[in-house]
Amino acid sequence: MSDVLTGEEARRIALAAQGFGSRRDAGLSSWRQIAPAIGRMGLLQIDSVNVLVRSHYLPVFSRIGAYDRAALDTRAFAGGKKRALFEYWAHEASLLPLDMHPLMRWRMQRAAAGVGIYSGIAKFASENRDYVRAVVEEVRQRGPMGASELDDPGTRSGPWWGWHKGKTALEYLFWAGEVTTGHRRGFERIYDLPERVIPSEIGAVETPDEADAIRALTLAGAKAHGVATETDIRDYFRLPVAEARIALRELVEEGALRPVRVEGWQHQAYLAADAVMPARGTPTALLSPFDPLVWHRPRTERIFDFHYRLEFYTPGHKRIFGYFVMPFLHRGRLEARIDLKADRAANRLRVLGVFTEETVRRPEAMLPALAEELRRLAGWLELGDILVEAQTPLANLLKEQMT
């Protein structure tokens, strides 16, 4: 590939790197198809918003189509040989492949030492040392438990999101790697000891030096993007600035990354050595707000000319597009955004808003594909009906496509 890429070429590289463009099976995919999709992304972000379905399920669906969510749950939270994922703080709270566990230990060590953003909660642990050790021992003796199940959960201990004392202790221990997520009850994290959750062969892997781990994560972030700026790469696993810059320089020297210029980008870009640029990049999919293709908003604007912000926590009367708004990737471009809600009581997928981008000259041309994606989504979520509730000309045209 050239040292100068057009914006169109960068877009095709980015889509391919994220696993878009592969054929989506008509049937229900199993773990054999799920695992490569997660491996290519490197992680699945977890979030509490559940108006449609938990956020970590959606990126896999966007790439491979309908799959068995129970298969993902089993690999994320089952014990023994079936576990293939673990939970830790990566981009945000995330599920990661088990082989990433050694690469996250530097962050656990920083949390235990109270370095940087962990200083406040580490101070709590230091000031409540006996209590924190008692919490670890209780988990050891009683087995997996939620924070509220502690013998002494305590009261709110400080400014940490309204957590009570027990929750704060468990979260410190989670970040420090002394406990981990055994499973989740609904969205509640159930804590357990790592040696009872993480397979012994993973626990036995030697912990890499911090610099080596950050270099490996820098490369993983670059590969997940295909082509990206320094900030894009750092954001993927939320890496520290100085250390990531050193890692980038070393990866360029090794030939794992190549500096390139992308037309229209203000900053230096880096191309992964194994990046692929398809002759055409025309995938179509509905995207989670937490999909790694769009979660770094400056990159989303740079690649797709798509200004996207979450409105979950915006008061209803101030929202522009809606509560759970999914970008619609149509033939490789972000052309619309759809506000959706799963009404499980009525067994219905509700379409609350349909908005096209101003740059789309013929919005009606994308509606057949959007209707098909909505049918795919409703079928996967086992919702029997789709109701277009929005009252706009575009929504009315979509309603005709759904009949």
ZAZA-492943 format. One line per field, with one value per residue (C-alpha): residue in one letter; x, z, y; residue number from 1. Coordinates in Angstrom, 2 decimals. Example, Ala and Ser with C-alpha at 12.3 -4.5 7.8 and 13.67 -1.06 7.14 Angstrom:
2
bagu: c(A, S)
px: c(12.30, 13.67)
pz: c(7.80, 7.14)
py: c(-4.50, -1.06)
zagu: c(1, 2)
//
This chain:
403
bagu: c(M, S, D, V, L, T, G, E, E, A, R, R, I, A, L, A, A, Q, G, F, G, S, R, R, D, A, G, L, S, S, W, R, Q, I, A, P, A, I, G, R, M, G, L, L, Q, I, D, S, V, N, V, L, V, R, S, H, Y, L, P, V, F, S, R, I, G, A, Y, D, R, A, A, L, D, T, R, A, F, A, G, G, K, K, R, A, L, F, E, Y, W, A, H, E, A, S, L, L, P, L, D, M, H, P, L, M, R, W, R, M, Q, R, A, A, A, G, V, G, I, Y, S, G, I, A, K, F, A, S, E, N, R, D, Y, V, R, A, V, V, E, E, V, R, Q, R, G, P, M, G, A, S, E, L, D, D, P, G, T, R, S, G, P, W, W, G, W, H, K, G, K, T, A, L, E, Y, L, F, W, A, G, E, V, T, T, G, H, R, R, G, F, E, R, I, Y, D, L, P, E, R, V, I, P, S, E, I, G, A, V, E, T, P, D, E, A, D, A, I, R, A, L, T, L, A, G, A, K, A, H, G, V, A, T, E, T, D, I, R, D, Y, F, R, L, P, V, A, E, A, R, I, A, L, R, E, L, V, E, E, G, A, L, R, P, V, R, V, E, G, W, Q, H, Q, A, Y, L, A, A, D, A, V, M, P, A, R, G, T, P, T, A, L, L, S, P, F, D, P, L, V, W, H, R, P, R, T, E, R, I, F, D, F, H, Y, R, L, E, F, Y, T, P, G, H, K, R, I, F, G, Y, F, V, M, P, F, L, H, R, G, R, L, E, A, R, I, D, L, K, A, D, R, A, A, N, R, L, R, V, L, G, V, F, T, E, E, T, V, R, R, P, E, A, M, L, P, A, L, A, E, E, L, R, R, L, A, G, W, L, E, L, G, D, I, L, V, E, A, Q, T, P, L, A, N, L, L, K, E, Q, M, T)
px: c(0.00, 1.05, 2.46, -0.43, -3.97, -7.19, -9.97, -11.90, -8.99, -8.63, -12.34, -12.12, -9.07, -10.83, -13.95, -11.93, -9.81, -12.95, -14.29, -16.96, -17.58, -17.58, -20.61, -23.22, -24.70, -28.45, -28.59, -27.63, -23.85, -22.00, -18.89, -16.78, -17.95, -18.23, -14.64, -12.88, -15.13, -14.23, -10.58, -10.45, -12.02, -9.94, -12.67, -16.37, -17.37, -19.89, -22.55, -25.66, -28.01, -30.46, -33.26, -32.57, -30.11, -26.91, -24.31, -21.64, -23.90, -24.41, -20.95, -20.80, -24.26, -23.24, -20.38, -21.64, -25.41, -27.62, -25.79, -26.51, -26.11, -26.01, -22.83, -21.22, -22.46, -21.00, -17.59, -17.66, -18.88, -18.69, -16.10, -13.40, -12.38, -15.37, -14.34, -12.68, -13.17, -12.55, -13.74, -11.47, -11.06, -9.72, -11.43, -14.05, -15.37, -14.88, -14.84, -11.47, -10.01, -8.17, -4.82, -5.05, -4.98, -1.18, -1.21, -3.57, -1.53, 0.49, -2.79, -3.63, -0.23, -0.75, -4.17, -2.73, -0.04, -2.50, -0.79, -2.60, -6.39, -6.34, -4.95, -8.30, -9.56, -6.10, -6.10, -9.40, -7.82, -4.83, -6.99, -9.24, -6.60, -8.09, -11.56, -10.31, -8.38, -11.48, -13.48, -10.96, -11.11, -14.90, -14.92, -12.35, -14.44, -17.96, -17.38, -18.77, -20.82, -22.20, -21.23, -24.58, -24.02, -21.01, -21.46, -20.59, -21.32, -21.01, -22.35, -21.23, -17.56, -16.69, -17.28, -17.01, -20.32, -22.35, -20.69, -20.97, -17.87, -18.09, -18.55, -15.60, -13.40, -14.42, -13.86, -10.40, -9.66, -11.08, -8.89, -5.89, -6.52, -7.16, -10.74, -12.41, -15.87, -17.08, -20.30, -22.99, -26.43, -28.44, -25.92, -24.58, -20.97, -20.46, -16.91, -14.66, -10.97, -8.98, -7.62, -11.19, -12.09, -9.02, -7.75, -4.53, -2.60, -3.40, -2.53, 0.78, 1.82, 4.71, 3.69, 5.37, 7.23, 4.97, 6.68, 6.29, 2.61, 1.87, 3.71, 1.62, -1.60, -0.49, -0.01, -3.35, -5.11, -3.39, -4.37, -7.96, -8.08, -6.05, -4.98, -5.13, -3.64, -1.71, -4.78, -7.00, -4.55, -4.13, -7.88, -8.59, -7.16, -6.89, -3.11, -0.92, 0.41, 4.17, 4.44, 2.27, 4.39, 7.52, 5.71, 4.64, 8.19, 9.48, 6.74, 7.61, 11.29, 10.36, 8.23, 5.01, 3.55, 4.23, 3.75, 1.39, -0.51, -4.26, -5.75, -7.97, -6.44, -4.55, -2.32, 0.18, -1.40, 0.01, -0.80, -0.61, 1.74, -0.92, -3.75, -5.97, -7.58, -10.49, -11.20, -14.68, -15.89, -19.67, -20.85, -24.28, -25.13, -26.78, -24.16, -24.23, -23.37, -20.50, -19.22, -15.44, -15.98, -17.65, -16.82, -13.98, -16.08, -13.28, -12.26, -15.88, -16.14, -12.80, -13.53, -17.28, -18.08, -20.59, -21.09, -22.29, -22.95, -24.74, -27.96, -28.74, -28.21, -29.61, -33.09, -35.71, -36.81, -33.21, -32.47, -31.99, -32.27, -33.41, -32.31, -30.75, -29.67, -27.86, -25.80, -26.78, -23.80, -25.06, -22.71, -19.71, -20.97, -22.81, -25.98, -28.59, -29.30, -32.21, -33.73, -34.80, -36.40, -37.21, -40.70, -40.51, -43.94, -45.51, -43.00, -42.16, -39.21, -40.19, -38.66, -38.95, -36.91, -35.36, -32.86, -30.80, -27.58, -27.76, -25.10, -27.32, -28.91, -31.48, -32.37, -35.17, -32.55, -31.19, -34.59, -34.88, -31.53, -32.53, -35.81, -33.91, -31.48, -34.40, -35.95, -32.63, -32.35, -35.92, -35.53, -32.29, -33.89, -36.92, -39.29, -42.31, -43.26, -41.68, -43.58, -42.40, -43.77, -41.92, -44.11, -41.84, -41.79, -38.73, -40.30, -43.47, -41.42, -39.70, -43.10, -44.05, -40.88, -41.78, -45.16)
pz: c(0.00, -0.64, 2.06, 1.25, 1.61, 0.53, 3.06, 1.15, 1.40, 5.13, 5.60, 3.81, 5.84, 9.10, 8.24, 7.30, 10.45, 12.56, 10.87, 8.67, 5.22, 5.96, 4.94, 7.70, 8.05, 7.75, 10.70, 14.35, 14.69, 17.41, 19.46, 16.49, 14.61, 17.70, 18.91, 15.78, 15.77, 19.39, 18.74, 15.90, 18.03, 21.07, 23.59, 24.15, 26.13, 28.92, 29.84, 32.01, 29.35, 28.46, 26.53, 23.55, 24.72, 26.78, 24.82, 24.70, 22.65, 19.78, 18.17, 17.50, 15.92, 13.74, 12.30, 12.01, 12.28, 14.56, 17.11, 20.36, 23.18, 25.67, 23.96, 24.64, 28.26, 28.80, 27.52, 29.53, 32.87, 33.00, 35.07, 33.98, 30.41, 28.84, 29.96, 27.16, 28.34, 31.49, 32.69, 33.38, 32.71, 29.18, 27.03, 29.75, 31.69, 29.12, 28.33, 26.90, 25.53, 28.26, 26.53, 27.20, 30.97, 31.37, 29.34, 31.86, 34.96, 34.69, 35.17, 38.16, 39.64, 39.12, 40.78, 43.78, 44.12, 43.72, 40.64, 38.64, 38.43, 41.09, 43.84, 45.46, 45.78, 46.78, 49.55, 50.77, 50.76, 52.71, 55.30, 55.64, 55.30, 57.85, 56.35, 52.79, 53.89, 55.69, 52.46, 50.55, 53.22, 53.16, 49.40, 49.91, 52.57, 51.22, 47.47, 44.74, 46.08, 45.28, 47.31, 49.12, 50.36, 52.49, 56.21, 56.67, 53.44, 55.33, 54.35, 51.66, 52.25, 49.92, 46.56, 44.42, 42.54, 45.72, 46.51, 50.03, 51.88, 50.77, 47.11, 47.23, 48.77, 46.18, 43.30, 44.60, 44.82, 41.31, 39.81, 41.75, 40.42, 43.82, 42.90, 39.53, 38.07, 38.64, 36.80, 36.63, 38.15, 35.80, 35.59, 39.14, 39.30, 41.38, 42.70, 43.18, 43.56, 40.31, 40.99, 40.95, 37.74, 35.53, 34.19, 35.85, 32.57, 32.09, 35.66, 35.22, 32.25, 33.26, 33.77, 31.09, 31.91, 31.86, 28.78, 26.91, 27.86, 26.76, 23.49, 22.87, 23.62, 21.41, 18.55, 19.29, 19.19, 15.94, 14.33, 15.50, 13.68, 10.61, 10.16, 13.00, 14.68, 17.93, 19.85, 18.19, 19.17, 22.74, 23.23, 22.28, 25.53, 27.31, 27.38, 29.13, 26.78, 27.35, 27.41, 24.31, 22.37, 23.19, 22.12, 18.83, 18.05, 18.76, 16.68, 13.74, 14.11, 14.15, 11.03, 12.76, 12.00, 9.11, 9.26, 6.53, 5.65, 5.16, 3.05, 5.17, 8.49, 10.46, 12.38, 11.57, 10.92, 11.41, 9.21, 10.66, 8.64, 8.17, 7.41, 4.47, 2.05, 0.25, -3.31, -2.07, 1.42, 1.46, 4.65, 6.08, 9.79, 12.76, 15.34, 19.11, 20.61, 22.25, 19.09, 18.73, 15.18, 16.54, 20.24, 19.73, 18.45, 16.87, 14.78, 13.79, 12.48, 10.72, 8.92, 8.36, 8.64, 11.29, 14.44, 17.12, 20.82, 23.45, 24.81, 27.52, 30.33, 28.56, 29.80, 27.37, 26.18, 25.28, 23.21, 19.48, 18.24, 21.17, 24.01, 22.38, 18.96, 16.73, 13.78, 10.53, 8.45, 4.88, 2.17, 4.18, 5.15, 8.21, 6.59, 9.34, 13.03, 14.48, 17.95, 19.07, 22.07, 22.77, 24.26, 25.69, 27.29, 23.90, 22.06, 19.80, 18.44, 18.57, 16.09, 17.87, 15.45, 11.99, 10.98, 7.82, 7.38, 5.41, 3.01, 1.85, -1.40, -1.76, 1.73, 0.39, -1.37, 1.93, 3.41, 2.00, 3.59, 6.87, 6.91, 6.40, 9.24, 11.56, 10.68, 11.38, 14.73, 15.79, 14.83, 16.79, 19.85, 19.44, 19.07, 16.99, 15.66, 14.49, 15.02, 13.40, 15.78, 14.49, 12.55, 9.90, 6.10, 6.27, 9.00, 6.93, 3.98, 6.28, 7.52, 3.93, 3.58, 6.70, 5.33)
py: c(0.00, 3.58, 5.86, 8.20, 6.86, 8.46, 8.81, 6.16, 3.71, 4.37, 3.69, 0.34, -0.65, 0.28, -1.73, -4.81, -4.57, -4.59, -7.70, -6.16, -7.47, -11.19, -13.18, -13.43, -16.90, -17.28, -19.69, -19.31, -19.04, -20.93, -20.16, -21.25, -18.14, -15.92, -16.36, -14.99, -11.92, -11.13, -11.93, -9.43, -6.70, -7.66, -6.89, -6.31, -3.24, -3.83, -1.28, -1.27, 0.16, -2.59, -0.88, -3.15, -5.82, -5.67, -3.75, -6.47, -8.74, -6.30, -5.93, -9.66, -9.59, -6.65, -8.69, -12.27, -11.97, -14.03, -16.15, -17.96, -15.45, -18.31, -19.52, -16.14, -16.15, -19.60, -18.58, -15.35, -16.67, -20.48, -22.25, -24.64, -25.37, -23.61, -20.14, -18.19, -14.59, -12.61, -9.22, -6.29, -2.59, -2.20, 0.46, 0.64, -2.36, -5.10, -8.78, -9.84, -13.08, -15.00, -14.65, -10.91, -11.49, -11.26, -8.03, -6.42, -7.19, -3.98, -2.10, -4.28, -3.50, 0.23, 0.02, -1.85, 0.80, 3.68, 5.11, 7.79, 7.44, 4.72, 6.95, 7.72, 4.18, 2.92, 5.54, 4.07, 0.59, 1.83, 3.58, 0.51, -2.19, -4.60, -4.27, -4.88, -7.97, -9.23, -8.83, -10.93, -13.60, -13.62, -14.21, -16.96, -18.68, -18.16, -18.25, -15.96, -13.06, -9.65, -6.60, -6.54, -10.10, -9.22, -9.74, -6.07, -4.18, -0.89, 2.50, 4.87, 5.51, 8.38, 10.00, 6.85, 6.80, 6.34, 2.98, 1.65, 0.53, -3.10, -2.23, 0.16, -2.53, -5.11, -2.69, -1.85, -5.56, -6.06, -3.36, -4.69, -8.20, -9.79, -10.65, -10.94, -11.41, -14.93, -14.19, -11.54, -11.69, -9.51, -6.72, -7.12, -8.22, -11.36, -11.45, -14.45, -15.23, -15.28, -18.76, -20.09, -18.24, -17.81, -21.18, -22.27, -22.32, -18.61, -17.76, -19.53, -17.37, -15.13, -11.53, -9.38, -6.21, -3.16, -1.76, -5.05, -5.32, -1.77, -2.36, -5.50, -3.60, -0.73, -3.16, -4.85, -1.49, -0.56, -3.87, -3.51, -0.16, -1.12, 2.48, 4.99, 8.02, 7.83, 9.00, 6.39, 3.65, 4.83, 5.15, 1.54, 0.13, 3.51, 3.45, 6.06, 8.73, 8.62, 4.84, 4.42, 6.90, 4.91, 1.73, 3.31, 4.35, 0.84, -0.80, 1.45, 0.54, -3.16, -2.79, -3.84, -0.39, 1.95, 5.72, 6.87, 10.01, 9.91, 12.66, 14.89, 13.75, 16.38, 13.98, 11.28, 7.88, 4.39, 1.40, -2.10, -4.28, -6.96, -4.53, -5.45, -3.01, -4.68, -3.62, -2.70, -1.90, -2.12, -3.85, -3.09, -3.37, -1.71, -0.68, -0.52, 2.88, 0.96, -0.70, -0.23, 1.00, 4.15, 4.48, 7.00, 9.89, 12.00, 8.97, 8.34, 11.90, 11.68, 8.41, 8.60, 12.32, 11.27, 13.35, 10.96, 11.50, 9.42, 10.85, 8.27, 10.72, 13.77, 14.82, 13.58, 17.01, 17.89, 14.79, 15.32, 11.75, 9.61, 7.35, 4.26, 5.44, 2.95, 4.18, 2.47, 1.36, 1.07, -0.15, 0.95, 4.42, 5.71, 6.99, 7.05, 6.60, 4.62, 4.98, 1.48, -0.17, -3.83, -4.02, -7.52, -7.40, -6.76, -8.99, -6.06, -4.12, -0.44, 2.00, 5.36, 7.47, 7.30, 9.98, 10.16, 12.10, 15.33, 14.05, 11.16, 12.31, 9.54, 8.31, 6.14, 3.98, 2.66, 1.78, -1.77, -2.64, -0.97, -2.88, -6.13, -5.30, -4.57, -7.93, -9.65, -7.87, -8.60, -12.26, -12.59, -10.97, -13.28, -10.34, -11.22, -7.80, -4.54, -1.31, 1.92, 4.55, 7.59, 10.00, 11.51, 11.18, 8.93, 6.77, 6.45, 5.22, 2.71, 1.57, 0.77, -1.31, -3.30, -4.41)
zagu: c(1, 2, 3, 4, 5, 6, 7, 8, 9, 10, 11, 12, 13, 14, 15, 16, 17, 18, 19, 20, 21, 22, 23, 24, 25, 26, 27, 28, 29, 30, 31, 32, 33, 34, 35, 36, 37, 38, 39, 40, 41, 42, 43, 44, 45, 46, 47, 48, 49, 50, 51, 52, 53, 54, 55, 56, 57, 58, 59, 60, 61, 62, 63, 64, 65, 66, 67, 68, 69, 70, 71, 72, 73, 74, 75, 76, 77, 78, 79, 80, 81, 82, 83, 84, 85, 86, 87, 88, 89, 90, 91, 92, 93, 94, 95, 96, 97, 98, 99, 100, 101, 102, 103, 104, 105, 106, 107, 108, 109, 110, 111, 112, 113, 114, 115, 116, 117, 118, 119, 120, 121, 122, 123, 124, 125, 126, 127, 128, 129, 130, 131, 132, 133, 134, 135, 136, 137, 138, 139, 140, 141, 142, 143, 144, 145, 146, 147, 148, 149, 150, 151, 152, 153, 154, 155, 156, 157, 158, 159, 160, 161, 162, 163, 164, 165, 166, 167, 168, 169, 170, 171, 172, 173, 174, 175, 176, 177, 178, 179, 180, 181, 182, 183, 184, 185, 186, 187, 188, 189, 190, 191, 192, 193, 194, 195, 196, 197, 198, 199, 200, 201, 202, 203, 204, 205, 206, 207, 208, 209, 210, 211, 212, 213, 214, 215, 216, 217, 218, 219, 220, 221, 222, 223, 224, 225, 226, 227, 228, 229, 230, 231, 232, 233, 234, 235, 236, 237, 238, 239, 240, 241, 242, 243, 244, 245, 246, 247, 248, 249, 250, 251, 252, 253, 254, 255, 256, 257, 258, 259, 260, 261, 262, 263, 264, 265, 266, 267, 268, 269, 270, 271, 272, 273, 274, 275, 276, 277, 278, 279, 280, 281, 282, 283, 284, 285, 286, 287, 288, 289, 290, 291, 292, 293, 294, 295, 296, 297, 298, 299, 300, 301, 302, 303, 304, 305, 306, 307, 308, 309, 310, 311, 312, 313, 314, 315, 316, 317, 318, 319, 320, 321, 322, 323, 324, 325, 326, 327, 328, 329, 330, 331, 332, 333, 334, 335, 336, 337, 338, 339, 340, 341, 342, 343, 344, 345, 346, 347, 348, 349, 350, 351, 352, 353, 354, 355, 356, 357, 358, 359, 360, 361, 362, 363, 364, 365, 366, 367, 368, 369, 370, 371, 372, 373, 374, 375, 376, 377, 378, 379, 380, 381, 382, 383, 384, 385, 386, 387, 388, 389, 390, 391, 392, 393, 394, 395, 396, 397, 398, 399, 400, 401, 402, 403)
//
